């Protein structure tokens, strides 16, 4: 199972020292992440070191670049997944994995200049709205999403919901309390996290306008068919009885 919930790696920072620049970068599992130390000037003649500290608190070398010397192979976890720019120091990591979440340190000429905390998230997918009849005319709409949403927003007919609507379960569920006839329309749930956004729609119709009408029509048609079948069967029985009496009369007359 993918590790989708982000964690703060602040507990790792004391052991790494203080950098001139510290920032957070959000990434999507399975995609690529661009790590930019935002260093000024040309670094092509400088020694550049990228290190990584993950959840196990072990410091490993991702890349060690020394001018005019062969570049050492990166740590096995990142092998064949890196693209490095020697003049800017930027690092591109391909096919991000859950274990790539952690703290990245950029060191120039043995001086730490940038610390980047990488937080990973799953892309949201497969969303729909489930409806429940709570009590009387009260309806509860709940947004179901695959992934790890951090925020839910509800809209009615493309605009904001009113004070007649209640939000519960950290805004994942919407309660419609008043007369449903006045609250009909299209409800939209927008779920987001730092790397993706997804939405689902639900149309609330007036009571008896859709499902109930369909049931009445089906029942009416079924009743009509049953009536016709019963009437036809009755006529068939009368015809058979008449034919039987005719045959009996012919036998006795002979």
Secondary structure as the mmCIF struct_conf table of DSSP 4:
data_model
#
loop_
_struct_conf.conf_type_id
_struct_conf.id
_struct_conf.beg_label_comp_id
_struct_conf.beg_label_asym_id
_struct_conf.beg_label_seq_id
_struct_conf.end_label_comp_id
_struct_conf.end_label_asym_id
_struct_conf.end_label_seq_id
BEND BEND1 UNK A 5 UNK A 5
HELX_RH_AL_P HELX_RH_AL_P1 UNK A 10 UNK A 13
HELX_RH_3T_P HELX_RH_3T_P1 UNK A 14 UNK A 16
BEND BEND2 UNK A 20 UNK A 20
STRN STRN1 UNK A 21 UNK A 28
TURN_TY1_P TURN_TY1_P1 UNK A 29 UNK A 30
BEND BEND3 UNK A 31 UNK A 31
STRN STRN2 UNK A 33 UNK A 35
BEND BEND4 UNK A 41 UNK A 41
TURN_TY1_P TURN_TY1_P2 UNK A 44 UNK A 45
BEND BEND5 UNK A 46 UNK A 46
STRN STRN3 UNK A 48 UNK A 53
TURN_TY1_P TURN_TY1_P3 UNK A 55 UNK A 56
STRN STRN4 UNK A 59 UNK A 65
TURN_TY1_P TURN_TY1_P4 UNK A 67 UNK A 68
BEND BEND6 UNK A 69 UNK A 69
HELX_LH_PP_P HELX_LH_PP_P1 UNK A 70 UNK A 75
HELX_RH_3T_P HELX_RH_3T_P2 UNK A 76 UNK A 78
TURN_TY1_P TURN_TY1_P5 UNK A 79 UNK A 80
STRN STRN5 UNK A 82 UNK A 84
TURN_TY1_P TURN_TY1_P6 UNK A 86 UNK A 88
STRN STRN6 UNK A 91 UNK A 93
BEND BEND7 UNK A 95 UNK A 95
HELX_RH_3T_P HELX_RH_3T_P3 UNK A 98 UNK A 100
STRN STRN7 UNK A 102 UNK A 108
TURN_TY1_P TURN_TY1_P7 UNK A 109 UNK A 110
STRN STRN8 UNK A 111 UNK A 121
HELX_LH_PP_P HELX_LH_PP_P2 UNK A 122 UNK A 124
STRN STRN9 UNK A 125 UNK A 135
TURN_TY1_P TURN_TY1_P8 UNK A 136 UNK A 137
STRN STRN10 UNK A 138 UNK A 146
BEND BEND8 UNK A 147 UNK A 147
BEND BEND9 UNK A 150 UNK A 150
STRN STRN11 UNK A 151 UNK A 156
TURN_TY1_P TURN_TY1_P9 UNK A 157 UNK A 158
STRN STRN12 UNK A 159 UNK A 160
TURN_TY1_P TURN_TY1_P10 UNK A 163 UNK A 164
STRN STRN13 UNK A 165 UNK A 168
TURN_TY1_P TURN_TY1_P11 UNK A 169 UNK A 172
STRN STRN14 UNK A 173 UNK A 176
BEND BEND10 UNK A 178 UNK A 178
HELX_RH_3T_P HELX_RH_3T_P4 UNK A 180 UNK A 183
STRN STRN15 UNK A 185 UNK A 193
TURN_TY1_P TURN_TY1_P12 UNK A 194 UNK A 195
STRN STRN16 UNK A 196 UNK A 204
HELX_LH_PP_P HELX_LH_PP_P3 UNK A 205 UNK A 206
TURN_TY1_P TURN_TY1_P13 UNK A 207 UNK A 208
BEND BEND11 UNK A 209 UNK A 210
HELX_RH_AL_P HELX_RH_AL_P2 UNK A 211 UNK A 253
#
